[in-house]
Amino acid sequence: MYAVVKTGGKQFRVSADDVIKVEKLVGDAGDIVTLEDVLMVGGNGSTEIGAPKVDGASVSAEILEQGRDKKITVFKKRRRQNYRRKKGHRQPMTVLKVREILTGGAKPSAKAAAKPAAKKEAPKAEAKEAPKADIVDDVALIGGVGPKLKEKLETVGITSLAPLAEMSDETKAKLEEIGCAGRAESDEWQEQAKELLAGKPPRAKVDQAAAKKDD
């Protein structure tokens, strides 16, 4: 017996003991899930086609693994705009093993596999937080931002590191207004602002210290 079942916007032809990869389903390894969107059931010399689903039919399957599919690369480019963006994506997926194809409203006979008892971990000693350095909230600490550029930022209301660290659409629009959007991206203003708010020293000081060591 076989069935055509729909899950995650895709259709699969399955039989008992088939292993398939589907869009992520809720559950842990060993759990039994029931797929109720059965579009067709066939075998034993007869075929029943649903309209759109077969009444009382379902597919019982066991979750073997929760994971992610192979990585794909998403690349965007705009001609003559010096715009390129490259990102990777791995789609969450669930590996299923088909146990039963059920008809007539029958209930699945398979039960979830017993899960091993969780091991008790010894209580961990509370980690002491390292004292944070005093944070100076000054946009002039960002590499490449001098007095004149600081004045420009103040004219559009950017007087602290927080807006640059968040880099909202409103902040981007303000940077576009004063012609600094491209420079903010190339000089990594957002990353620098996050580092400064986390208590790290300005990149300019780090570079100067490294230059002295090389000398």
C-alpha positions as CSV (number, residue, x, y, z in Angstrom):
1,M,0.0,0.0,0.0
2,Y,1.1,3.5,-0.7
3,A,-0.2,7.0,-0.1
4,V,0.4,10.5,-1.4
5,V,0.7,12.9,1.5
6,K,1.1,16.7,1.7
7,T,3.2,18.4,4.3
8,G,5.2,21.7,4.2
9,G,3.6,22.6,0.9
10,K,5.1,19.5,-0.8
11,Q,3.7,16.2,-1.8
12,F,5.4,12.8,-1.1
13,R,4.5,9.3,-2.3
14,V,5.2,7.0,0.7
15,S,5.0,3.4,1.7
16,A,5.7,1.7,5.0
17,D,9.3,2.0,6.2
18,D,10.1,4.8,3.7
19,V,12.5,7.5,5.1
20,I,11.7,11.1,3.8
21,K,12.9,14.6,4.6
22,V,10.2,17.2,5.1
23,E,9.8,20.8,6.2
24,K,10.4,21.1,10.0
25,L,7.7,19.5,12.2
26,V,7.3,20.0,15.9
27,G,8.7,17.1,18.0
28,D,11.8,15.3,19.2
29,A,13.6,12.2,17.9
30,G,11.5,9.1,18.7
31,D,8.1,11.0,18.7
32,I,5.2,9.7,16.5
33,V,3.5,12.2,14.3
34,T,0.4,11.9,12.2
35,L,0.1,13.4,8.7
36,E,-3.5,13.9,7.9
37,D,-3.3,15.6,4.5
38,V,-3.6,12.4,2.5
39,L,-4.4,13.1,-1.1
40,M,-4.5,9.5,-2.4
41,V,-4.3,6.0,-1.2
42,G,-3.5,3.1,-3.5
43,G,-2.4,-0.5,-3.5
44,N,-4.1,-4.0,-3.3
45,G,-5.7,-3.4,-6.7
46,S,-7.6,-0.2,-5.8
47,T,-7.0,3.5,-5.7
48,E,-8.9,6.1,-3.8
49,I,-8.4,9.8,-4.7
50,G,-9.4,12.5,-2.2
51,A,-11.4,15.7,-2.9
52,P,-9.0,17.1,-1.9
53,K,-8.2,14.7,1.0
54,V,-9.2,11.1,1.5
55,D,-11.7,10.9,4.4
56,G,-10.4,8.9,7.4
57,A,-6.9,8.4,5.9
58,S,-3.7,9.4,7.6
59,V,0.0,8.5,7.7
60,S,1.8,7.6,10.9
61,A,5.5,8.4,11.0
62,E,8.4,8.4,13.5
63,I,10.7,11.4,13.8
64,L,14.3,10.1,13.3
65,E,16.1,13.4,13.3
66,Q,15.7,17.1,13.6
67,G,18.3,19.0,11.5
68,R,19.0,21.4,8.7
69,D,19.3,20.8,5.0
70,K,22.4,21.5,2.8
71,K,23.6,25.1,2.8
72,I,22.6,27.3,-0.1
73,T,24.1,30.7,-1.1
74,V,21.9,33.7,-1.7
75,F,23.7,36.4,-3.7
76,K,22.3,39.8,-4.6
77,K,23.9,42.4,-6.9
78,R,22.8,45.7,-8.3
79,R,24.6,46.8,-11.5
80,R,26.7,49.9,-11.4
81,Q,25.6,50.5,-7.7
82,N,28.6,48.8,-6.0
83,Y,26.0,46.7,-4.2
84,R,26.7,43.1,-3.3
85,R,25.3,41.0,-0.6
86,K,26.1,37.3,0.1
87,K,24.3,35.2,2.6
88,G,24.1,31.5,3.4
89,H,20.9,29.6,4.4
90,R,20.2,26.2,5.7
91,Q,16.5,25.2,5.8
92,P,15.3,23.4,9.0
93,M,14.0,19.9,8.2
94,T,12.7,16.8,9.8
95,V,13.7,13.2,8.9
96,L,10.7,10.9,9.1
97,K,10.3,7.1,8.9
98,V,6.8,6.0,7.7
99,R,5.3,3.5,10.1
100,E,1.7,2.9,8.9
101,I,-0.7,4.1,6.3
102,L,-4.1,4.2,8.0
103,T,-7.6,4.3,6.4
104,G,-11.2,4.4,7.7
105,G,-10.3,6.6,10.7
106,A,-7.9,4.0,12.2
107,K,-5.6,5.1,15.0
108,P,-1.8,4.6,14.8
109,S,-0.6,1.5,16.7
110,A,3.0,2.6,17.0
111,K,4.0,4.4,20.2
112,A,6.8,6.9,20.8
113,A,10.1,5.4,21.6
114,A,11.1,5.6,25.3
115,K,13.5,8.5,25.9
116,P,16.6,8.0,28.1
117,A,16.5,9.7,31.5
118,A,18.3,12.9,31.6
119,K,21.5,12.8,33.6
120,K,21.7,15.1,36.5
121,E,24.5,17.6,36.2
122,A,26.5,18.7,39.2
123,P,25.6,22.3,40.2
124,K,28.1,24.7,38.6
125,A,29.8,27.4,40.5
126,E,28.5,30.8,39.7
127,A,30.8,32.5,37.3
128,K,32.0,35.9,38.5
129,E,31.4,38.7,36.0
130,A,34.5,40.6,35.1
131,P,34.1,44.3,35.9
132,K,33.2,46.2,32.8
133,A,35.3,49.2,31.7
134,D,33.7,52.6,31.8
135,I,31.9,53.3,28.5
136,V,32.4,56.6,26.9
137,D,29.3,57.3,24.7
138,D,31.0,59.5,22.0
139,V,30.6,59.0,18.3
140,A,34.0,60.6,17.8
141,L,35.5,57.3,19.1
142,I,34.5,55.6,15.9
143,G,37.4,55.3,13.4
144,G,37.1,57.9,10.7
145,V,34.7,60.2,12.6
146,G,36.4,63.5,13.2
147,P,35.1,66.8,14.6
148,K,33.4,67.9,11.3
149,L,31.7,64.6,10.8
150,K,30.6,64.6,14.4
151,E,28.9,68.0,13.8
152,K,27.2,66.6,10.7
153,L,25.8,63.7,12.7
154,E,24.6,66.0,15.5
155,T,22.6,68.1,12.9
156,V,20.4,65.0,12.2
157,G,20.1,64.1,15.9
158,I,22.7,61.3,16.1
159,T,24.6,62.3,19.3
160,S,25.3,58.9,20.8
161,L,26.5,55.4,19.8
162,A,23.1,53.6,20.4
163,P,21.4,54.7,17.1
164,L,24.5,53.6,15.1
165,A,24.7,50.3,16.9
166,E,21.0,49.6,16.1
167,M,21.2,51.0,12.6
168,S,17.4,51.3,12.1
169,D,15.8,52.4,8.9
170,E,15.3,55.8,10.5
171,T,19.1,56.1,11.2
172,K,20.0,54.9,7.7
173,A,17.7,57.6,6.3
174,K,19.5,60.2,8.4
175,L,22.9,59.0,7.2
176,E,21.6,59.2,3.6
177,E,20.5,62.7,4.2
178,I,24.0,63.9,5.2
179,G,25.7,61.7,2.6
180,C,27.4,59.3,5.0
181,A,25.5,56.0,4.3
182,G,28.2,54.5,2.1
183,R,31.0,55.6,4.5
184,A,29.1,54.1,7.5
185,E,28.9,50.8,5.7
186,S,32.5,50.7,4.4
187,D,34.0,51.8,7.8
188,E,31.7,49.4,9.7
189,W,30.2,52.1,12.0
190,Q,27.6,49.7,13.3
191,E,30.2,47.1,14.3
192,Q,32.4,49.7,15.9
193,A,29.5,51.2,17.9
194,K,28.6,47.8,19.2
195,E,32.2,47.1,20.3
196,L,32.4,50.5,22.0
197,L,29.1,49.9,23.9
198,A,30.4,46.5,25.0
199,G,33.4,48.2,26.6
200,K,36.0,47.4,24.0
201,P,38.7,50.1,23.2
202,P,38.4,52.1,20.0
203,R,39.8,50.5,16.9
204,A,42.1,53.5,16.4
205,K,43.8,52.9,19.7
206,V,44.2,49.2,19.0
207,D,45.8,49.9,15.6
208,Q,48.2,52.4,17.2
209,A,49.3,50.0,19.8
210,A,49.8,47.3,17.2
211,A,51.9,49.8,15.1
212,K,54.1,50.5,18.1
213,K,54.8,46.8,18.7
214,D,55.8,46.4,15.1
215,D,58.3,49.3,15.4
